[in-house]
């Protein structure tokens, strides 16, 4: 996760928002993280993801947060899980920010809920 995702948890005294997972916070502006179960990454997030992918744990890597980190990691993203809601709010955080680089993904599964919310899974072809 990026700093922008981690800081709201800290604001409500949650230092380990995903305690059931190995947690990394990618930031060049945070000085330190007090919780030993959360690792601060000040360097290359792509290098971190490549290192994690090389581990043979059988586990997935889950990216949470805003578009800046997602944009930086786009070449390493294998699957997208997109939640959408039948509401137009008019503002928000971009899913991916950075340079324009179209990346093809194909839908593989969709689940629609009674309130109109939908979750769609996409993978790289």
Residue pairs with C-beta under 8 A, 6 or more apart in sequence:
1 17
1 18
1 23
1 24
1 25
1 26
1 63
1 64
1 65
1 69
2 25
2 26
2 27
2 65
2 66
2 68
2 69
3 25
3 26
3 27
3 29
3 30
4 65
4 66
4 68
5 64
5 65
5 66
6 17
6 25
6 27
6 30
6 38
9 15
9 17
15 33
15 34
15 35
15 38
16 23
16 35
16 37
16 38
17 23
18 62
18 64
19 37
21 62
22 39
23 37
23 38
23 39
24 38
24 39
24 40
24 41
24 48
25 33
25 38
25 39
25 40
25 41
26 41
26 45
26 48
26 69
27 40
27 41
27 42
28 42
30 40
32 40
33 39
33 40
41 48
45 69
45 72
45 73
46 72
46 73
46 75
46 76
49 61
49 73
49 76
50 76
52 61
53 61
53 76
63 69
63 70
63 73
63 77
66 93
66 94
66 97
67 93
67 94
67 95
67 96
67 97
67 98
68 97
68 98
70 77
70 95
70 96
70 97
71 94
71 96
71 97
71 98
71 99
72 98
74 96
74 98
74 101
74 103
75 103
77 103
77 124
78 123
78 124
79 121
79 122
79 123
79 124
80 105
80 121
80 122
80 123
81 119
81 120
81 121
81 122
82 95
82 119
82 120
82 122
83 117
83 118
83 119
84 117
84 118
84 119
84 120
85 116
85 117
85 118
86 115
86 116
86 117
103 124
104 124
104 125
105 122
105 123
105 124
105 125
106 122
106 123
106 124
106 125
107 120
107 121
107 122
108 121
108 122
108 123
109 120
109 121
110 118
110 119
110 120
110 121
111 118
111 119
111 120
112 118
